[in-house]
Amino acid sequence: MLQLRRLLREIRGGELLLLAVSLVLAVASVAGIAGFAERLKLAMGERSLYFLAADQVLVSPSPLPPEWLEKAENSGISVAKTVSFRTMVYGSAADPADEKMLLVALRAVSDRYPLLGTVQFSDTVYGNAQESAGGPPRGEIWLDSRAFAMLGIAPGAEVEVGEARLLASRVLVDEPDRSSSINVYGPRALMHSGDVASTGVVQPGSVVDYRYLFAGDTAQLDSFAGWLEPKMLPSHRWRTLTDNQPALAQSLDRAESYMLLAACLAVALASAAIALSAHRYGQQNIDRVALMKSLGASRRYILSFYARQGAVLLGLAVLMGGLIAEALQGLLFQSIAQLLNVEVPAGSWRPLLTGAITAGVCLLCFAAPPLWRLSRVSPMRVLRRDQEQDNAGLAMPLLLGGGAMFGLMLWFSNSVALSVAVMLSSVVLLLLAAALVLLCIRGARSLSTRMAGSRQRLAISNIYRRRYGNAFQLGSIALALMSLLSVFLLREMLLKDWQSQLAEGTPNYFLINIAESELAELDGFFSENGVAHAGIFPMVRGRLSHIDGVPMADTDIDANTAGLNREVNLSWSAELPSDNRLLAGKWWSNTAHTSTDSDRLPVSVESEVAERMGAELGTRLQFNIGGQTLDAEVTSIRGLDWQSMRPNFYFLFPANSLGRYASSYITSFYLPAEQRPLLVEVMSAHPTITLIEVDAILAQMKEVVSQLSAAISLIVLLLLVCALLVCVSNVQLSLDTRRQEYALLRTLGAGNRFLRATLFLEFAFLGGLAGLVAAVGANLCLVALQIWALDMAPRVHLWSFLFTPLASAVLVTVLAAGYGRRLLRTPAVALLRGR
């Protein structure tokens, strides 16, 4: 209790205040961000299940054996089934000549569908959505608004599907797993699986997509998956959020990486603040330790005394930091409440334990060395007032602390690339700061002699005399500013990257199966109605059969994982598409290759597919196209932006090189909501063309971006507090070294106005230099992160080289003015006495 009272007295007196606040912030930032990331991942995992309409989904090209489903149900797992296929729907009319037909993407669902989420329907075409816990009953079919409009019927009419007549009772608005497989194709329809047999549509050889939905607790599902795994065929695949919503999954992954980066930087900032405040605390306690030793205290007692004090301080920091972390998590989850739309799972003790260990390691590695040196103070210090160098002995805690910091980052983020990028940028920053300071100091003497004002000469003289201390402090401030600037710039880049996918004009519809005879009419339709499209691209369906002469079945490549277990779209182009980038090899000349070429054709391969199948420049590929063989050789590898909502292809050939094969065309375009009736017009004029809707996916993406941006803003605010704490610690430590100097100057007649101007000039210069170094370090760090960790194109922010030095100079000068006021108001006699 005595130790606690003494600790609280020193905190109130300001001696331990910064160290205590630094430890609290270390625990709060790490535990808060870690807890938020952990609970967000759990919540989004739960939320993602609603995108799947189940806990797990198994996709099969054919019906599963009944005993598999019986095993699941006997294990307490709920099972539902969907059967998806494309078929014609006929609208009934009094006059058979007026009867219309429409190709729809139809899905037949069982009674329990959906296991998670709800189906949305409306009683009128383009009406307000209502929710239903299940799909249509037997004998009924739900069509979407476009299907009703194109068939020229209203809800309540009868339609024919194959040999069955069904009641089109409701308007289908949305399903939780709408983006799965062919269900993004439109128009869409939903019926009961019990009516499939009566339609006679599904026959041997039909292209049908079977999906089996499972819901249950984790233990049941894991046990069933383990039992099922040996029995599954290569064509059976489990679906995940990444498969169903790749754009959403990538955005969440990047947000998680961002938060891990923010936590790593919070560790770095908290460590720097602890190191600075512990060093200052050690300097302030030299006389006290000397007095204790003169009264008989041993070195062991001194170490034990400060160790107990550190343990109590750490306990209080963990308690306070844990409470703040809970409040921080509450604010973060409140900012994304609309995105989750589920009850947030309870957190574990792991984030708080992580924060406590982080604070303990920081205290041990950064605070212990100054206190260790403090225990070696001689009792003669009471009589002899000789001062030790302020920044002596900082090399060991820097090396020890740097290693500990890297270990903490690696442990917390579980990302070597992220940790190396942050540490490498920090080391480069500190070295750059030291080099810049020493270079500036080299010209300080000659520069000061040419200046007319004594204030400027004194400021530069002070910088010169404290060159090594200034190098360390400038590097610390620059590190704090670099961390804040890096997170801020990365936030802007992520939001810009996300929003570029959602910008006005981003294609929200695809048209496929366009015949060559329809190109002119379709292009005229786009031009007449002012519809912007991404270009009309040819494509041929083909299957990769051999790699370097080896059949795909004999290679070690997992065709399912590589995305090559099916026919893929092959296309050709004379020019490199605008949203593609060449990563290796050379693009072919504009000379067209004719279909009669007998040699291997050059082919450009998408980078991820090339990596998965082990292809490189010169690799020979063989394709099977409708029973015909096509030989090709990889001449270039391309990077693609799959989130651009533009037609993209794994394999691109030279212009006109695939002319002998049956081909169709594909395009994507943007259509605002008020022009949606045009869809009915274009589909009525071209009934064989398939329309794919992606506007629902884009709407989900917009919701994700808006909610995540609010959470990220809170993270930036937290790091701003940490960065300010480091700056405050540096300014206080720097002002402590000026106490006796200012006392002597005032004794020699210098006024407060003169000293204040000198102080402002010195700190403005140091702040501006720190800002410049921070801008360089932040851009280096971002380039490394974009290339190694976030898979983004590197980008340098030139404006930061002007704005950051100015902002840093103002910030450091304001802090110096605030903390220097007491120094300038204290009588010179008190300063000389060390009071």
N, C-alpha and C positions, 0 to 999 in steps of 0.2 A: 504493500500500500504506500509506503514511503517512496519507493521507486516511482510509482505512478504519479504521486503528487509532485514530485520533483520534475518528472517528465512533462506534466501538464503546465507547470510553472515556466519551464523553458520554452514550451510551445507558445504560451501566451506572451512571453517576453520577446519572442521573435527569433531566438537562437535556433530552435528546431522547427520553426513553422514551415519553412520551405521544404525541408527534408520530409516532414510529416505529410505535407500536401503532395509532394512528389510520389511518395509511397502509396498514398490513397488513390491518386490518379493512375498509378501503375496497376493497382488491383482493379480499379473501376473500369479502366479502358480495356484491359485484357479480358477480365471476367465478363464485362458487358458485351463486348463484341463477340467473344467466343460463345457466350451463352445465347446471344441473338442468332449467330450463324448456326449453332447446333439446333436450336428450336425452330428456326426458319426452315432448315433442311427437313426436319421432321414434319413440319406443317405443310411445306410444299410437296413433300412426298405423299402426305395424306390428300392434299388438294389435287395432286396429279392423278390420283386414283379416280377422281371424278371425270378427268379427261379420258380415262380408259373405261369408265362405267363399271369397274371391278377392281379388286386387289391385284389380280393377275389375269393375263389374257394369253391364251394359246391359239396360235394361228395354224391352220391346216388346210391343204388343198383338197382334202377329202374328209368325210365324216370320221370321227374318232370311234374306236371300238366301244360298245356300250359298257363293257366291264370297267373301262377307265373312268367313266362318269359315275358308275355305281360305287367304285372305290372312293371317289371324292365325296359323294353324298353320305356314304357310310362313315366317312371320317368327320362328318359335321360341317362340310364345306358346301356353301350354296353354289349352284351351278346354273348358268343361263347360256343360251346359244343364239348366235346370229348367223344367217346365211345371206350373203350378198352376191348379187349378180345383176346383169343388165338385161332388160327385156322391154318389149313393146307393151304399152298400155293403150287401149282403145276407148275413146269416149263415146257413150251411147247417145244416139240422136234418133228423132222420129223418122227422119229420112236417112236411109243408109248411105246416100251419097254425101250427106253432111258429116258423116262420122269421121273423126280425126284420130290419128294415132301418134304416139309420142314414145321415143326411146328414153327410159328412165333408169336411174341407178336405184334398184329396189333392194331393200333389206327386210328379211323375214326374221322376227324375233320371237323368242319363247316367252312363256308367262312371266318368268321372274325378271326379265330384262326391264330396266337396267338394275344391276345389283347395287350400284352407287350412282347418285345423281338423279335427275329427273328428265323426262321428255317434255319439250315445250310444244304447245299446239295453239291454234286459234280457231274460232268458229267462223271467221270470215277471211277472205283472201286479203293478204297484207294487213291483217288485223293485229290487235295487241295480243302478246303471248300469255298463255296460261301454263301451269305446270301440271304434269300427270306423273304418277308414280310408276306407270307402266305404259306399254305400247297398246296398239289397237287390239280389240278382241277378235275372235274368229269371225270371218264373214265381212270384215271391214278392212279398209285400206286408207291410210293418211297420205295425201299428196302435198307437196309444197306449193307455194303460191304460184310459181311460174308454171307448174304442171297444170293447175286448174285453169290459168289464163290461156295457155297454149292449146289445151283441149277444148276450151270454150264451154266449160261446165262450172257449176257452183257446188259447194258442199251439200251433200245429200243425194247427189246423182250417183248412178251406177256406172262402173267401168269394167272392162274386160281385161283380164290378165291371163293370157293363154286360153285355157278352156274354162276358166272360172269367172263368174260375175261377182264383183265385190262392191260394197257400198263405200263410196268416198265420203266418209262421215266428217272428217276434220281436216284442217290445214296444218301440215307439219311445219314447225318453225325451226326447231333445233333438237339435236340429240347430244348427250354428253361426249360420246366418242365419234362425233360427226366426221372428224378429220381422218378417221381410220380408212386405209385402203381406198377402194373406189367410192366410198361414201361422200367424198368431196365432189364427186362428179354430179352434175345436175342435168335435168331436174331430179328430185329425190322422191322416194316413196317408202312407206313403212307398212308392213303387214304382219299378220301372225304366222309363225312358222308352221302351224297346223294346216294352213291353207296351201302350202307349197305343192304338196302331192296332187291336189285337185287341179292345179293350173297346168300341170304337165310340161312346165317350162324347163325344169332341170332334168336333163337327160345325160346319159353317159357321154363324156367328152365336153360337157358344158364348162365354161370358165366360171367357177364358183369359188367364193372366198368364205371359208368356215372359220368362225371365231367362237371360242369357248371361254366364257367368263367365269372366274372363280372368286369367291369372297369368303373370308374366314379369318381366324386369328393367325398370327405369324407362325406359331408352332405347327398348327394343322397344315398350313400351306407349305411350309418347309418340308414337313414329313411327306406330304403328297408329291411334291416336286422331286424329292429324293427317290421315291418309289417309281415315279414316272420316267425319270431321266434315262435309265437304261433301255426303256421301251420306245423312246421317241425316235422318229426317223429324221434324216437330215432336212426334210421339207417342213418339219414342225419347228415353230419358232415362238419363243416368249416375247411379248411386246412390252416395251417400257415407254416412259415419258419421252425419252430421246427419240425413239422410233416414231411416236405419234406426233410430237410437237418439237421438232428439232430447233426451230428458231427460239421458242420459249425456253427450251432446255439450255441452249447456248447463252441466252441472256442471263438466266439464273446462275449458270456456271461462272460467267464473267463477274456477276455481282458478288458471288461468293469469293472469287479470287480477289476482288477489290477489297472486300472486308478483311480478308486475311492480310493483304498488304497494309491496310490501315492499322490492323492490330500489331503487325511487325514494326511499323513506324511508331506506334504508340509505345512499344517496348523500348525502342531506341531513344525516343524523347524522354520517357520516364527515367531511363538509365542515365542519360546526360544530366537531367535535373538532379537526380540523386547524387551523382558524382560531384557536381558543382556545389550543391548545398552541404554535402558531407565534408568537402574540402574546406568550405567556409566555416563550418561548425568546428572542425579541427583547429583552424587558425584562432578562432575565438576562445578555445578552451586551453590554449597553451599555458597561460598564467595560472589557470585553476589547477591543472595537473601538476605544474611545478610546485604550487603551494601545498597540494595534497602530498606530494613526495617529500617536501621539506618537513611535513608533520609526521612522516613515518610510513606513508602508504607505499606498498611494494608495487612493482610493475604488474605482477599477477593480479593484485587487487584492482589496479586501474583497468586492466583488460576485462576482468570479471564485472566491474561496475558498469562499463560501457556496453558490454555484451548483454547484461540484464536489461539495461535501458533500451538497447536495440530490439531485444525480444519483445518487450512490452510495446514499444513503438510499432513493431511489425504486427502484433496482435490487434492493436487499435486500428492500424491501417487496413488490415484484412476485414475487420468488422465494418468500418465506415465504407471502405471500398465496395464490399459486398452489397451494402444497402444502396449505394449509388448505382452499382451495376444493375440491380433489380429495377431501379427507377429508369435507368437508361434503356433497358430492354423493354419496359412498358411503353416508353415514348416511341421507340423504334417500331414496335408491333402496332401501336396505335396509328402510326403513319402509313402502314400497309394493311390496315384492317380490311379494306374493301377488296384488296387483292387476294387475301387468304380465304375469307369467307368460310373459315372453319375454326373450331375451338383450338387455340394455341396449346400445344402439348406442354406439360410441365417440364422444366429443365432439370438437369442432373447436377450433382455436386462437382462434376469435372471442370466446368469453367471457373468456378470459384477456387478450386484447388489449383488450377493453372495460374490464376492471378496471384494466389498466395505464394506459390513456388517462384513465379516470376519476380515478385517483390522481394522474396527472401534471397534469391540469387543476386538480384541487383544490389540489395543492401550488403550482402556478403562481399561481392566483388568490387563494388564501387565505394562503399562506406567504410569497410573494414581496413583497407590500406591507410587512409588518413588517421584513423584511430590507432592503428598499429604504430604509426610514426609518433602519434601523440603520446603513447605509453613510454616512449624512449626519451621524452623531454627531461633534461637535467634539472635537479632542484636549484641549481645556480641561476636558473632563469628568473627566480624571484629577485635576485640582486643585480644580475646583468641583463639589460634590456635589449641585447643584440637580437635582431630579427633574422629569422630564417627566410630564405627566398620563398616568395608567395607560391610559386608554382613548381617548387622542387619536388622531386619524387613522383611526378605524374605519369612517368613512362610505364611503371609497373601496373597501376590500376587501369591505364588505357589498354594495355595488352591483355590483361586478365579480363577486364570488362568487355573488350571487343570479342574475345573468344566466347565468353558467357552469353553475350548478346546474340551472336551467331547461332549458338546452340539453342537458345530460347526460340529464336525465329524458326529454326529448322524443326524443332519439336512442335511448336505451335501450328505452323502453316503446313507442315508435312510436304513442303515443296522446296527442293534444292535450288531450282531455277529462281524462285522468288527470293529466297534467302540470300543467294549469291549476288543477285542483282542489287538488292538493297545494301548489303555489306560492301560490295565492290564500289558502288557509287559513293558510299559514306567514306571509304578509305581514300578514294580519288579526291573527294571533296576536301578532306582534312589536309591531304598533301598539297592540293591546289591552294587552299587557304594559306597554309604556311609559306608556300612559295611566293604568293602574291604579296603577303605582308612583308616578307623579307626584301622583296624587290622594291616595294614602296619605301621601306625604311632606308634602303641603300641610297636613295636620292633625297632623304629627308634633310640631311645636314646642308647640302648645297641649296636645296629649295628654301629652307628656313632663313638662310642668310640673305636671300633676295627679296624676302617679304618685308613690306613696310610695317605692318601691324604686329605688335608684340603678342597679341592674342594668338595669331596664326603661328608665330614662331614657337610659342609655348606649347600649343597643341601638338605640333609636329615633333617637338622635343620630347613631349610625354609619350607619344607613340613610339619614338625611337628607343627611349629608355626601357620601355616595357615590351620590347619586340617579341620576346618568346611567350610571355603571358598573353599578349594581344593575339598572337597567332593561335594559341589554344582557344581563347575565348571567342575570337572571330570564327574559328572553325565550328565551335559549339553552336553559336547563333546561326551560322550558315546551315548547319545540319538540321536545326529545328525548322528554319525557313524552307530548306529544301524538301523536308518531309511534308510540310504543309502545302507547298507549291506543287509537289508531285501528286499528292492526293487530289488537290483541287483540279489540276490539269487533267489528271486521269478521269476524274468525275465528268468533266466537260467532254472529254473524248469518248467515254462510254455512252453518255447521253446522246452525243452527236451521232455516234455509230448506230445506236439503237434507233434514234429518230430518223436517221437516213433511210432505214427500212420502212418507216412509217410516214415519210414525207408525202405531201400532197402529190398525187400523180403516181404513187407506187402501184404497180399492177395488182388488181384484186380479182381478176378472172383470167382463166386460160381457155383457149380453144384448141382442141386436138382433132386428129382424123380429118383434116381439111384436104380435100381433093385438089389436084392441080387445076382442074376446070373451074373451081370455085374461087381461085385466088383473085382474079380481076374484080369480080362482083363484091367479094368481101372487102378488098382494099377500097373500093368505091364507097361501100357502106361506112367504113371508118372515116373516110375523108368527108363524106356528106354530113355526118353527124358530129364531126369534130372530136372523135374518140382517138386519144393518143395510145398507140400500141408500141410494143418493144421490138417490132420487126417480125416478119413471117419467115420461119426457118424450116427447111426440109428435114425429114428424118426417115430412116430405114430401120426396121426392127431386125436385130441379129443377135446371135449368141456367141460368146467367146468360147472356142472349142480347144485351142492349143496355144501354149506359150513356149516359144523356142522349140517347137516340134513335139512337145510333151503334152498329151491330152490333159485337160483340166482335172479329170477324175484321178490321174496318176500323180498330180502335184500335191504339195503340202498345204496348198491354199484352201482356206475355208471359204467356199463360194458364198455361203450365207453371210458371213461377216464381210466379205469383200463386196457384196452387192452384185455378184456375178452369177447367181444361181438361177437366173432367168434371162429372157431376152432383154436387151438394152437398146436404147435409142442411139443410132449412129447418124451423124449429120456431116455436112461439108460446108466449107466457107473459104472464099479467096482471101479474106482479111481476118486478122485476129479480132474477135468480138471485143467491143469497147469495155466490157466489164470483166474481161479475162486478162491475166498477166502472164507473160512468158517467164518461167522459172529456170528452164534448161533447154538447150538445143536452139534451133533456128526455125523460124517460120518459113514455109515454102514460098516460092515466087508466085507472082500472079498468073503464071502460065497454068491453064486448066489442064487437068488430067482427064482423059476420055475414058469411057467405060470399057474400051477395048484393050487398055493397057494390060499386058500379061505379067509384068514384073510386080514385085511387092509395092503396094501404095504406101506413101508416108502417112503416118497417123500421129495426131497430137493427143496425149492422154492427160486426164485430170490428175492432179498430184496425189490426192488421197487414195484413189484407186490404184495408181501406179505403185504407191508404197505398199498397199495391202497385197498386191499380187507380185511384188518384187520386180517390177518392170523398170528399166532404165533405157537411156538412149541406145539404140541398136537392137533392143529386144524385138524378136519376131513374134507376131501375133497372127492367129488364124481365126476367122469368124465363119459361122454357118448362117447363111441368110436364105431362108426358104429352101434349104437343101443344096444351095450353091456355096462354093468355098471362096472366101476372100482372104488373100494373104496381104499382110501389112507389116511395116517396120516402124518402131517408135522413133520419131525424129525430133519431138519436142514434148515438154511437160508443162502444163498450165495450172495456174491457181485460179479458182473460181470463187465467186461470192454467191453461195446458194441462197442467201436471204434476200437477194435483190428482186425476187419474184419475176425474174426474166427467164426465158428458156435457156437452159444450160445442158451440156452434154459431156458424158465421160470421154467419148471418142469423137474427134473431128478429123475429117479428111479434106483433101483439096477440092476445089470447086468442080462440080460435074463428074466427079470420079465414081459416083455410085449410081449413075444414070440408068444402068441396065437392071436395077432392082426396083421392085414395087415400093413406092414411097408415098408419104403423106406429109402434111405440114402442120406446124404448131406456132402459136403466138400467144402473148399475154397482153392485157390492156387494162387501163384504169377506167372505171365507170362510176360516177358519183351516184348516190342513192336516188336522186330525183330522176336519173336517166335509166333506172332499172327496167322500165317497160320496154326499152330497146332490146333487152335480152329475148323477150318473147318474139319480137320481130325477126331478129337474126336467126333464132332457132327454128322459127316457122319456115323461113326461107331456105334454111339449110338443115333439114332434120337429121342428116347423117353425121353432122359435126357434134362432137362431145364438148360440153361446157363444164369446166371445173371451177368451183367457187373457192376462193381463199380469203374472202373478206371477213369471215368469222375468225379465222386465225389472226388476221391483222388486228381485229378489234381486241382480241385477247392480248396481243403484243402491246398495244397502246395502253391497256390497263396495267400491264406489268411495268412498263417504262415509267408511267406517271407515279406509280406507287413506290417503285425502287428509288426513283430520284429523290423523293421525300426522305427516305431512310438514309440515303447516302449523304444528304445535306446535314443530317444530325451527326454522322460520322465525321464530316469535315469540321463541324463546330467543336466536337470533342478534341480533335487533333489541334485545332486552333488554341484551345485552352492549354494543351500540353506544350505547344510551341511557345506561347506567351510565358509559361512557367520557366522554360529554359532561358528565355531572354531576360526575365527578371532575375534569375539566379546569376547569370553572367554579369548583369549590371551591378547587382549588389556586391558580388565578389570583386569586381573592378573598382567600385567606389571604396571598398574597405582598404584597398592599397593606397588610396589617395588621402587618407585622413591626416596623417602627419605632414604630408607635402602641402596640403591646403592650409594647415595650421601655420606652417612656416611662412608661406606666401602672405597670409593675412597679417602675421606678425611683422613682416617686412613692408607692409603698407598696401598690399593688393586688396581692392574692394570686391564686394560680392558680385557686382555687375561684371567686372573684369573676369573673375573666376567662372561665373556662369557662362559667359560667352566662350571662354576657353573650353569649358566642359562640353558645351553644345557642339562646337566645331570638332572636337576630338571624337565624340560619339557619333556625330553625323557622318564623319569620314569612315569610321569603322563599320557603322551600320550599312552605308552604301556599298562598301567593299564586300561585306558579308552577303548582301543581297545579290551582288554580281556573281559571287561564287555559288550561291544557292541556285541561281538561274541556270548556271552551267551544270551543276550537279543534278538538278531536277530533270533537265533535258536528257542528260546521259542515262539517268535511271529509267526514265520513261522509254527511251529507245530500247534499252535492254529488256524491259518488261514487255514491251509490245512484241518484240521479236521472239523472246524465249518463253514467256509465260502466258500471254493473252492472245497470241495468234492474230495480231493486228499489224497493219502497215505502219512502219515507223514514221513519226511526225515530229518536227522541231517547232517550238513556239517562239518565234523571234521577238514578239512583243514582251515576253517575260524578261528579256535582257535589259529593257528600259524601265518597266514598271516595278519589278522586284527591288532593284537598288534604291529607287526613290521611296517606295513604301517601307523598306527596311531602315533607311536613314531616318525617316520620320518616326517610326516605331521606337527605335533604340534611343533617339534623342528625347522623345516624350518620356520614356521610362527613366532615363538619366535625369531629366528635369524633376520628375516626381520623387525619386529616391535621393537625388542630390540636394533637395531643398533642406532636409534636416541637417545634412553635412555642412551646408553653407550657413545655416542659422546657429549651429553650435559654436559657442565661444572657443577661441583659439587655445586657451588654457586647458579647457576640457578635452580638446582633441589631442593636445600634447600629452595629457595624462592618460589617454586611452580610454576615456569614458564615452 
